[in-house]
């Protein structure tokens, strides 16, 4: 019951107090006295200078009723305050607001859930009122703390707990709206406030039973869902908060998210973390996306020593953020993203190598294998992120990223820009090479350059074709696949998948254009380098079927994209040289590999003969393939790469009709106007400095017989073996000066013919090889002389 005063005393009381007292009925169940409330409202509007006294008196009464637990009168007082707030918008409302906020604070401090909810509802109504002038002294620190505490309510009754949490979320939403609309809105973005607001919202969002895993932006929740579900309401409030963030305060809103995910160990599994950052990326303004990406990268650096699954979870979150940011503005963080990811790729490989070393030293335990697998998860996540990010970049940026990644690959002669692999050892270095090439493969996927020079500049091609990347069959596969991505500008690779004898190439509907001048110039400059890579790649002992398939595709793509008449002749010379190497077998290759090379040559010559459409050439190739089908099916790809294929014991006794003959090819092409003089000169690969310094077997040794121009030019019948037995007849023949003069004349003639007909690139390569050999021998002699 409210305190009643006598009529004499009542007449002496100030009018505003009498008007306030009159709105309270005898019984609080009757509710607010509407007629007297209208009088009070009219008085407040007519005399706004009395608002502060009205507010103070209402606050006094409400405080007394709260202490005495008179909930009915508390409800009436708050209803009256709400109506006065909605009716009055003058400058004098500022002191009244202070009284109002003091009353709301009293309600929030009470331990009764109903009063807390009542105070929150009043604050939300106040937050929606636009004030005429800003308030420079008002702060909402208490409300931020109190509403955040309500968001974490642990009341024993589930319904009451949900009601309090919803009230806390709505209160935070009201604070955000009020401060953002205020000219002093910067205060809400201070770290001490964000550290309370953001975790409170995330705590409630985490209660979503089924995490939203949709790729696109989720649909807005209904009003009923917001009112009933704390998780939905918290997410809506979180989106609104992020949508209001600007350039200067974006980081303050994002950093508490990392602290929450770390504290609650939500990176593994990371479904909720992914959901959070999807909400963030779809809610912020697009031009600020790079800020979020920078924060993720910084957090990844800070957690680099955590478990592999935690790092993998952070990287997967980065992938989701990048996937969304790539559709808008990524900003200046492109190289930073790749540099950080490659750095963590090295960390992962280093951790993996250290675990392997500890295991080999005898300290392995049951968890070593699982940890290795976890590191592979990290590596795959990094590669996937690099690939997705790179594939969404414009072409000019993608070419820069290709050069950037290639510069990180540890190869001979480019140590200044590569990742530090000094602590990794051979196994770790190989692993990092594979990882970087896989990243490069994903970045180059879908890249279309107008000219091959743009796609394969010398600074990119030289390290890509380095012998350092030929020491393992998997490395060679990745190198070839990268080349295919860059060469295949008309999407023909899918039609060439799998090495086989194609009955009619026209059925493939190959797309091609006439080779441009820039591409022709590229092949003149770099053709020998490409031929050499294919030639040496075919002769590796650890090749598997996929290697031969990729080598075949490389030859076919070069024919489609880069081949004029001169290049076609070079490719045919290369194919014949591969056939000869399989027959002679200077490298002591197993029989499967020799037959694989023969099958590769057959498949390619069948393809190129139909592409250039020379009938006599096609006829010769078809005839050889038919004979092989009957007599030597292991020389065809359909048989040799089939399981349990019967292999021959040797190739020396085979009929020459099973082989593609240079003279018949030259005759058929010459009749169609091709310049076939170069076909008579056998192909010899270039020898580089890295070949002699590489850990692989010396390529100088591999081609030592072929680098001598004279030896290659003399028919085999005139050759004398170094191990020939010295007899009287041999000495007599050696002393015969007439015979020696004839031999010298023949040698000179062959040398002249060689320099007239052989291509300049081949002569230069041979001379360079001989000069390098001479240089090495002189160095050895000098060293022996010094000793």
FILO-202878 format. One record per residue (C-alpha): residue in one letter; x, y, z. Coordinates in steps of 0.2 Angstrom, whole numbers, padded with zeros to 4 digits, always signed. Layout:
BEGIN
aXYZ
...
//
This chain:
BEGIN
x+0000+0000+0000
x+0007+0017-0004
x+0009+0030+0009
x-0006+0041+0010
x-0006+0059+0016
x-0020+0070+0023
x-0029+0083+0013
x-0021+0098+0021
x-0003+0091+0019
x-0008+0085+0001
x-0012+0103-0004
x+0005+0109+0002
x+0015+0096-0008
x+0022+0101-0025
x+0011+0098-0040
x+0022+0086-0049
x+0023+0075-0033
x+0004+0075-0032
x+0002+0071-0050
x+0015+0057-0048
x+0006+0050-0032
x-0011+0050-0041
x-0005+0038-0055
x-0003+0024-0041
x-0019+0015-0037
x-0024+0009-0020
x-0022-0009-0026
x-0007-0012-0038
x-0017-0025-0047
x-0028-0012-0054
x-0013-0005-0064
x-0008+0012-0069
x-0022+0025-0067
x-0023+0031-0085
x-0033+0047-0082
x-0020+0053-0070
x-0006+0047-0081
x-0013+0058-0095
x-0012+0073-0083
x+0006+0069-0078
x+0011+0068-0096
x+0002+0084-0101
x+0011+0093-0086
x+0028+0086-0091
x+0026+0092-0109
x+0020+0109-0104
x+0033+0111-0091
x+0048+0102-0097
x+0059+0110-0084
x+0050+0099-0071
x+0055+0083-0079
x+0071+0081-0069
x+0061+0082-0053
x+0047+0071-0059
x+0061+0058-0063
x+0069+0060-0046
x+0053+0058-0037
x+0048+0042-0047
x+0066+0035-0044
x+0064+0038-0026
x+0047+0029-0025
x+0054+0015-0036
x+0069+0012-0026
x+0058+0011-0010
x+0046-0001-0018
x+0061-0012-0024
x+0068-0013-0007
x+0051-0018+0000
x+0048-0030-0014
x+0032-0021-0020
x+0033-0028-0038
x+0016-0021-0043
x+0021-0003-0039
x+0038-0006-0047
x+0029-0011-0063
x+0018+0004-0063
x+0032+0016-0060
x+0042+0009-0075
x+0027+0010-0086
x+0025+0028-0081
x+0043+0031-0085
x+0042+0023-0102
x+0027+0034-0107
x+0035+0050-0101
x+0051+0045-0111
x+0040+0042-0127
x+0031+0058-0125
x+0045+0070-0121
x+0059+0074-0133
x+0065+0091-0126
x+0083+0096-0121
x+0077+0095-0103
x+0075+0076-0104
x+0093+0074-0101
x+0092+0075-0082
x+0076+0064-0083
x+0086+0051-0092
x+0099+0050-0079
x+0085+0046-0066
x+0078+0033-0078
x+0094+0024-0080
x+0097+0025-0062
x+0080+0016-0059
x+0084+0003-0073
x+0101-0001-0064
x+0091-0004-0048
x+0080-0016-0057
x+0095-0025-0065
x+0104-0026-0048
x+0089-0035-0040
x+0090-0054-0039
x+0072-0056-0045
x+0071-0062-0064
x+0055-0053-0067
x+0062-0036-0062
x+0078-0039-0072
x+0068-0043-0087
x+0057-0027-0084
x+0072-0016-0082
x+0079-0023-0099
x+0063-0020-0108
x+0063-0002-0102
x+0081+0000-0107
x+0077-0007-0125
x+0063+0005-0127
x+0074+0019-0121
x+0088+0014-0134
x+0076+0016-0148
x+0073+0034-0144
x+0083+0046-0154
x+0088+0061-0143
x+0089+0078-0150
x+0107+0082-0143
x+0121+0070-0139
x+0126+0066-0121
x+0144+0069-0118
x+0145+0063-0100
x+0134+0047-0101
x+0142+0030-0100
x+0135+0013-0101
x+0149+0003-0093
x+0137-0004-0079
x+0124-0009-0092
x+0137-0018-0103
x+0144-0028-0088
x+0126-0032-0081
x+0119-0037-0098
x+0134-0048-0101
x+0132-0056-0084
x+0114-0060-0088
x+0119-0068-0105
x+0128-0081-0094
x+0114-0084-0082
x+0115-0101-0074
x+0097-0101-0065
x+0091-0118-0060
x+0075-0117-0070
x+0078-0119-0088
x+0064-0107-0093
x+0069-0093-0082
x+0087-0096-0087
x+0082-0094-0105
x+0072-0079-0101
x+0086-0070-0092
x+0098-0074-0106
x+0087-0067-0119
x+0085-0051-0109
x+0104-0050-0108
x+0106-0051-0126
x+0092-0039-0130
x+0100-0027-0117
x+0117-0028-0126
x+0108-0025-0143
x+0100-0010-0135
x+0117-0003-0129
x+0125-0006-0146
x+0110+0003-0155
x+0111+0018-0142
x+0129+0020-0143
x+0131+0018-0161
x+0118+0031-0165
x+0126+0043-0152
x+0140+0054-0158
x+0151+0047-0144
x+0149+0029-0151
x+0167+0026-0151
x+0166+0021-0132
x+0157+0005-0135
x+0171-0001-0146
x+0184+0000-0133
x+0192-0017-0129
x+0186-0018-0111
x+0168-0017-0118
x+0171-0029-0133
x+0179-0042-0121
x+0162-0043-0112
x+0150-0041-0126
x+0157-0053-0140
x+0160-0068-0128
x+0143-0066-0121
x+0135-0067-0138
x+0146-0081-0144
x+0142-0091-0128
x+0124-0091-0133
x+0127-0094-0151
x+0137-0109-0146
x+0121-0117-0140
x+0114-0119-0157
x+0110-0138-0159
x+0114-0139-0177
x+0128-0127-0184
x+0124-0119-0200
x+0135-0125-0213
x+0128-0117-0228
x+0140-0109-0241
x+0131-0094-0244
x+0124-0081-0232
x+0111-0088-0221
x+0093-0082-0222
x+0088-0070-0209
x+0078-0078-0194
x+0060-0075-0191
x+0054-0063-0177
x+0047-0078-0167
x+0064-0087-0168
x+0073-0071-0161
x+0061-0070-0147
x+0061-0088-0142
x+0079-0094-0146
x+0094-0086-0137
x+0106-0093-0150
x+0096-0085-0165
x+0094-0068-0156
x+0113-0068-0151
x+0118-0071-0169
x+0107-0058-0175
x+0114-0046-0162
x+0132-0051-0167
x+0128-0048-0185
x+0121-0031-0181
x+0136-0027-0171
x+0149-0031-0184
x+0138-0023-0198
x+0141-0006-0188
x+0160-0009-0186
x+0171+0003-0195
x+0189+0003-0201
x+0196+0009-0184
x+0186-0003-0173
x+0185-0019-0183
x+0200-0027-0175
x+0193-0024-0157
x+0177-0033-0162
x+0186-0048-0170
x+0200-0051-0157
x+0188-0057-0143
x+0182-0071-0155
x+0199-0079-0155
x+0200-0077-0136
x+0184-0086-0134
x+0188-0100-0146
x+0205-0103-0138
x+0197-0103-0120
x+0184-0115-0124
x+0195-0126-0136
x+0184-0124-0151
x+0197-0125-0164
x+0196-0144-0164
x+0183-0148-0169
x+0181-0132-0178
x+0163-0132-0184
x+0158-0118-0172
x+0173-0108-0177
x+0169-0109-0195
x+0152-0104-0192
x+0157-0089-0182
x+0169-0082-0196
x+0156-0085-0209
x+0144-0074-0199
x+0159-0061-0197
x+0163-0061-0215
x+0145-0060-0221
x+0141-0046-0209
x+0156-0034-0210
x+0157-0022-0225
x+0166-0030-0239
x+0181-0017-0239
x+0186-0023-0222
x+0187-0041-0226
x+0206-0040-0226
x+0207-0035-0208
x+0199-0051-0203
x+0211-0061-0214
x+0225-0052-0206
x+0219-0056-0188
x+0217-0074-0193
x+0235-0075-0200
x+0241-0066-0184
x+0232-0079-0173
x+0240-0093-0183
x+0257-0086-0180
x+0253-0085-0162
x+0247-0103-0161
x+0261-0110-0172
x+0267-0122-0158
x+0250-0129-0154
x+0244-0146-0159
x+0242-0150-0178
x+0223-0151-0176
x+0222-0134-0168
x+0233-0126-0182
x+0223-0136-0195
x+0206-0129-0188
x+0213-0111-0189
x+0219-0114-0207
x+0201-0121-0212
x+0193-0105-0204
x+0205-0095-0215
x+0200-0105-0230
x+0182-0101-0227
x+0186-0082-0224
x+0196-0082-0240
x+0182-0090-0250
x+0170-0076-0245
x+0183-0062-0246
x+0188-0068-0263
x+0171-0063-0270
x+0174-0045-0264
x+0189-0035-0259
x+0204-0044-0253
x+0215-0029-0250
x+0234-0028-0249
x+0235-0045-0240
x+0238-0056-0255
x+0256-0059-0253
x+0255-0059-0234
x+0242-0073-0235
x+0253-0084-0246
x+0269-0080-0236
x+0262-0084-0220
x+0254-0100-0226
x+0270-0106-0234
x+0280-0102-0218
x+0268-0113-0208
x+0269-0126-0222
x+0288-0126-0218
x+0284-0127-0199
x+0273-0142-0202
x+0285-0151-0213
x+0299-0148-0200
x+0288-0154-0186
x+0285-0170-0196
x+0303-0173-0200
x+0308-0171-0182
x+0295-0183-0177
x+0301-0196-0190
x+0319-0193-0184
x+0314-0196-0166
x+0305-0212-0171
x+0319-0218-0181
x+0330-0215-0166
x+0320-0227-0156
x+0309-0215-0146
x+0293-0218-0156
x+0277-0221-0147
x+0260-0225-0152
x+0255-0207-0155
x+0269-0204-0167
x+0259-0211-0182
x+0244-0201-0178
x+0254-0185-0176
x+0261-0188-0193
x+0244-0190-0200
x+0239-0174-0191
x+0253-0164-0199
x+0247-0170-0216
x+0230-0163-0211
x+0238-0147-0208
x+0248-0147-0224
x+0233-0152-0235
x+0223-0138-0227
x+0237-0126-0231
x+0237-0132-0249
x+0219-0131-0251
x+0218-0113-0244
x+0232-0108-0256
x+0224-0116-0271
x+0207-0108-0267
x+0214-0091-0264
x+0225-0091-0279
x+0211-0098-0291
x+0200-0083-0286
x+0213-0070-0290
x+0214-0060-0306
x+0226-0066-0319
x+0239-0052-0316
x+0239-0056-0297
x+0239-0075-0300
x+0255-0074-0311
x+0264-0065-0297
x+0259-0078-0284
x+0265-0092-0296
x+0282-0083-0296
x+0281-0081-0278
x+0278-0099-0274
x+0290-0105-0287
x+0303-0094-0279
x+0301-0103-0262
x+0304-0121-0270
x+0321-0127-0265
x+0330-0130-0281
x+0348-0128-0287
x+0354-0110-0289
x+0339-0101-0282
x+0343-0102-0263
x+0341-0084-0260
x+0322-0084-0260
x+0318-0101-0255
x+0311-0107-0238
x+0324-0112-0226
x+0326-0131-0227
x+0343-0132-0219
x+0336-0141-0204
x+0324-0153-0214
x+0337-0165-0222
x+0334-0174-0238
x+0317-0181-0234
x+0311-0164-0227
x+0317-0155-0242
x+0308-0167-0254
x+0292-0166-0244
x+0292-0147-0244
x+0296-0148-0263
x+0280-0159-0265
x+0270-0147-0254
x+0275-0132-0264
x+0272-0140-0281
x+0255-0146-0275
x+0251-0128-0270
x+0257-0121-0287
x+0247-0134-0296
x+0231-0128-0287
x+0235-0109-0291
x+0238-0113-0309
x+0222-0122-0311
x+0211-0113-0324
x+0224-0100-0328
x+0223-0095-0346
x+0237-0084-0353
x+0236-0077-0371
x+0254-0081-0375
x+0264-0095-0367
x+0278-0083-0363
x+0266-0075-0351
x+0262-0091-0343
x+0280-0098-0343
x+0293-0084-0342
x+0311-0090-0340
x+0312-0085-0322
x+0298-0097-0319
x+0302-0111-0331
x+0320-0113-0327
x+0317-0118-0308
x+0302-0128-0313
x+0312-0139-0325
x+0327-0140-0314
x+0334-0158-0311
x+0332-0154-0293
x+0314-0158-0296
x+0317-0174-0305
x+0324-0184-0291
x+0307-0192-0287
x+0293-0199-0298
x+0280-0189-0288
x+0290-0172-0291
x+0290-0176-0309
x+0272-0179-0310
x+0268-0162-0301
x+0280-0153-0313
x+0271-0160-0328
x+0254-0156-0321
x+0259-0138-0318
x+0265-0137-0336
x+0249-0144-0342
x+0239-0131-0333
x+0249-0117-0341
x+0250-0125-0358
x+0232-0130-0360
x+0224-0114-0366
x+0209-0123-0375
x+0204-0136-0362
x+0210-0151-0372
x+0219-0160-0358
x+0203-0170-0353
x+0202-0177-0370
x+0220-0183-0369
x+0218-0191-0352
x+0226-0208-0352
x+0239-0215-0364
x+0232-0225-0378
x+0232-0227-0397
x+0218-0216-0403
x+0209-0223-0419
x+0203-0207-0425
x+0210-0191-0417
x+0196-0181-0426
x+0183-0188-0415
x+0191-0179-0400
x+0187-0162-0408
x+0203-0155-0403
x+0202-0136-0401
x+0217-0126-0408
x+0223-0110-0415
x+0237-0106-0427
x+0253-0103-0417
x+0257-0085-0415
x+0274-0077-0417
x+0277-0075-0398
x+0274-0094-0395
x+0285-0098-0410
x+0299-0087-0402
x+0296-0095-0386
x+0299-0113-0393
x+0315-0107-0402
x+0322-0101-0386
x+0315-0114-0374
x+0311-0129-0384
x+0327-0138-0381
x+0324-0136-0362
x+0307-0144-0364
x+0313-0158-0375
x+0327-0162-0363
x+0315-0163-0348
x+0303-0175-0357
x+0318-0185-0363
x+0326-0187-0346
x+0309-0189-0338
x+0306-0205-0349
x+0322-0213-0343
x+0319-0213-0324
x+0319-0230-0316
x+0306-0225-0303
x+0293-0220-0317
x+0275-0227-0314
x+0261-0228-0327
x+0255-0210-0322
x+0272-0203-0327
x+0271-0210-0344
x+0253-0204-0346
x+0258-0186-0341
x+0273-0187-0353
x+0262-0192-0367
x+0250-0178-0363
x+0265-0166-0362
x+0270-0170-0380
x+0252-0170-0386
x+0249-0152-0378
x+0265-0146-0386
x+0259-0152-0403
x+0242-0143-0401
x+0247-0127-0393
x+0265-0123-0398
x+0270-0133-0414
x+0274-0126-0431
x+0282-0137-0444
x+0299-0135-0436
x+0293-0140-0419
x+0284-0155-0426
x+0300-0161-0433
x+0309-0158-0417
x+0296-0168-0407
x+0297-0182-0420
x+0316-0182-0417
x+0313-0183-0399
x+0301-0198-0400
x+0314-0207-0411
x+0327-0204-0399
x+0317-0211-0385
x+0314-0226-0395
x+0332-0228-0399
x+0336-0226-0380
x+0324-0240-0376
x+0332-0251-0388
x+0350-0248-0384
x+0347-0246-0365
x+0362-0237-0360
x+0354-0233-0343
x+0350-0252-0339
x+0332-0249-0337
x+0321-0263-0332
x+0311-0271-0346
x+0294-0263-0341
x+0301-0246-0342
x+0309-0250-0359
x+0292-0256-0366
x+0283-0241-0357
x+0294-0229-0368
x+0290-0239-0383
x+0272-0238-0380
x+0273-0219-0376
x+0282-0216-0393
x+0269-0227-0402
x+0254-0217-0394
x+0262-0200-0398
x+0267-0204-0416
x+0250-0210-0419
x+0243-0194-0412
x+0255-0182-0421
x+0253-0191-0438
x+0234-0188-0437
x+0236-0170-0431
x+0247-0165-0446
x+0237-0177-0458
x+0251-0183-0469
x+0244-0199-0477
x+0261-0208-0479
x+0266-0204-0461
x+0250-0210-0455
x+0251-0226-0465
x+0269-0230-0459
x+0263-0227-0441
x+0247-0237-0443
x+0257-0252-0451
x+0270-0253-0436
x+0255-0252-0424
x+0247-0266-0433
x+0262-0277-0433
x+0265-0274-0414
x+0247-0279-0411
x+0251-0296-0419
x+0269-0299-0414
x+0273-0287-0399
x+0258-0281-0390
x+0269-0276-0375
x+0275-0261-0386
x+0258-0254-0385
x+0250-0244-0371
x+0234-0254-0370
x+0244-0270-0366
x+0260-0264-0356
x+0250-0254-0343
x+0238-0268-0340
x+0241-0280-0325
x+0251-0296-0328
x+0257-0291-0345
x+0270-0303-0352
x+0287-0294-0355
x+0300-0300-0368
x+0317-0305-0362
x+0326-0293-0373
x+0323-0281-0388
x+0339-0284-0398
x+0331-0299-0408
x+0315-0290-0413
x+0312-0287-0432
x+0315-0269-0438
x+0297-0268-0444
x+0291-0266-0426
x+0300-0250-0425
x+0297-0233-0432
x+0310-0229-0445
x+0318-0212-0447
x+0321-0214-0466
x+0303-0219-0469
x+0296-0205-0458
x+0308-0193-0467
x+0302-0199-0484
x+0284-0197-0480
x+0286-0180-0472
x+0298-0174-0486
x+0285-0178-0499
x+0272-0166-0490
x+0284-0151-0490
x+0292-0153-0473
x+0310-0149-0471
x+0317-0166-0465
x+0335-0163-0465
x+0335-0162-0446
x+0328-0179-0444
x+0344-0187-0450
x+0353-0179-0435
x+0349-0188-0419
x+0343-0179-0404
x+0355-0175-0390
x+0349-0167-0374
x+0357-0152-0367
x+0369-0154-0352
x+0367-0141-0338
x+0379-0136-0323
x+0366-0143-0311
x+0367-0160-0320
x+0385-0162-0314
x+0382-0156-0297
x+0365-0164-0293
x+0364-0179-0282
x+0356-0189-0296
x+0367-0199-0308
x+0377-0188-0320
x+0368-0185-0336
x+0385-0182-0344
x+0388-0201-0341
x+0370-0205-0348
x+0373-0196-0364
x+0392-0197-0365
x+0392-0207-0381
x+0380-0196-0390
x+0389-0179-0387
x+0403-0183-0399
x+0398-0176-0416
x+0410-0187-0425
x+0405-0203-0416
x+0386-0200-0419
x+0389-0197-0438
x+0400-0212-0442
x+0390-0228-0446
x+0391-0242-0434
x+0400-0253-0446
x+0415-0241-0446
x+0417-0240-0427
x+0431-0249-0418
x+0428-0255-0400
x+0439-0248-0387
x+0441-0266-0380
x+0445-0273-0397
x+0459-0286-0396
x+0476-0280-0403
x+0482-0292-0416
x+0495-0291-0430
x+0481-0288-0443
x+0475-0273-0433
x+0492-0266-0431
x+0495-0268-0450
x+0478-0259-0453
x+0483-0245-0442
x+0500-0242-0450
x+0491-0242-0467
x+0492-0223-0471
x+0481-0224-0486
x+0467-0231-0476
x+0470-0218-0463
x+0468-0204-0475
x+0452-0211-0482
x+0445-0212-0464
x+0450-0194-0461
x+0442-0188-0477
x+0426-0197-0472
x+0426-0189-0455
x+0429-0172-0462
x+0415-0174-0474
x+0403-0180-0460
x+0408-0165-0449
x+0404-0153-0463
x+0388-0161-0467
x+0383-0161-0449
x+0386-0142-0447
x+0377-0139-0463
x+0361-0149-0458
x+0360-0150-0439
x+0350-0136-0430
x+0360-0123-0422
x+0353-0127-0404
x+0359-0145-0405
x+0376-0140-0411
x+0378-0127-0397
x+0372-0140-0384
x+0385-0152-0391
x+0399-0140-0391
x+0394-0134-0374
x+0394-0152-0367
x+0411-0155-0375
x+0418-0139-0368
x+0412-0143-0350
x+0420-0160-0351
x+0436-0153-0357
x+0435-0140-0343
x+0432-0154-0330
x+0447-0164-0337
x+0459-0149-0336
x+0453-0146-0318
x+0457-0164-0314
x+0474-0163-0322
x+0478-0146-0313
x+0474-0153-0297
x+0485-0169-0300
x+0499-0157-0305
x+0497-0147-0289
x+0498-0163-0278
//
